[in-house]
Amino acid sequence: MTAPLIAFLDTLGRDPLAAENLHARVAALDVDAPTRAALIGRDAGALARAFGTSPPLWCMVFSPEDEPKPQDDPPGDDPGDPPDRQPDERPGRDPVP
């Protein structure tokens, strides 16, 4: 049961369109009724009861939209960035008055 289930979850994680026929895909899996209901309903409590609290399986169960998204750093916030120059400033010269 584990290998086909992990392949199924991997497909869902990589291809968002695979969820369009979720009922048919889950029906094709060789899983028990509670696991099938948990997968279709995306019920976290039911998934915990079906899979336990095994981190390797949970990392496959969470969908991309459930995971925190990386935050983009605005430009210039990195302490290693050189200070912003004004358009009329040239390096090594005094600013034009």
C-alpha positions in Angstrom: 0.0 0.0 0.0 2.8 2.5 0.8 4.6 2.7 -2.5 1.4 3.3 -4.7 0.2 5.7 -2.1 3.4 7.7 -2.1 3.4 7.7 -5.9 -0.2 9.0 -5.8 0.6 11.8 -3.4 3.7 12.7 -5.3 1.6 13.0 -8.5 -0.9 15.3 -6.7 2.0 17.4 -5.4 3.6 17.8 -8.7 0.6 18.2 -11.0 -2.3 20.4 -9.6 -4.5 19.2 -12.5 -4.3 15.7 -11.2 -6.8 16.6 -8.4 -9.5 17.2 -11.0 -10.3 13.5 -11.1 -9.4 12.9 -7.5 -12.3 10.5 -6.8 -11.3 8.2 -9.7 -7.6 8.3 -8.7 -8.4 7.5 -5.0 -10.8 4.7 -6.0 -8.0 3.0 -8.0 -5.7 2.9 -4.9 -5.7 -0.3 -2.8 -6.5 1.5 0.5 -9.1 0.9 3.2 -12.3 3.0 3.4 -11.1 5.4 6.2 -7.9 6.2 4.2 -9.9 6.7 1.0 -12.3 9.1 2.8 -9.4 11.0 4.4 -7.7 11.4 1.0 -10.9 12.6 -0.7 -11.9 14.9 2.1 -8.4 16.2 2.9 -9.3 15.9 6.5 -6.2 16.4 8.6 -7.6 14.4 11.6 -8.6 11.5 9.4 -5.3 11.6 7.6 -3.5 11.4 11.0 -5.6 8.4 12.0 -5.0 6.7 8.7 -1.3 7.4 8.4 -0.2 8.0 11.9 2.3 10.8 12.6 5.1 9.5 10.4 6.9 12.6 9.2 8.0 11.0 5.9 4.3 10.4 5.0 3.1 13.8 6.2 5.6 15.6 4.1 4.0 13.9 1.1 0.4 14.6 2.3 0.6 18.4 2.6 -0.2 20.1 -0.6 1.8 23.0 -1.9 -0.8 25.5 -0.9 -0.7 24.3 2.7 3.1 24.9 3.0 4.4 28.4 3.8 5.5 30.4 0.8 9.0 31.9 0.8 9.0 35.6 1.2 10.8 37.7 -1.4 13.3 40.1 0.1 12.8 43.7 -1.2 15.8 45.0 -3.0 18.3 46.8 -0.9 17.5 45.2 2.4 20.6 42.9 2.4 23.3 44.4 4.6 25.8 43.3 2.0 24.2 45.5 -0.7 26.0 48.8 -1.5 24.0 51.9 -0.6 21.7 53.2 -3.3 23.2 56.0 -5.3 21.3 58.9 -6.7 21.1 59.0 -10.5 23.5 62.0 -10.7 26.1 60.4 -8.5 29.1 58.6 -10.0 31.4 56.5 -7.9 34.6 58.2 -6.7 33.4 61.7 -7.6 31.6 64.4 -5.7 27.9 64.7 -6.5 27.0 67.3 -9.2 25.4 70.4 -7.5 
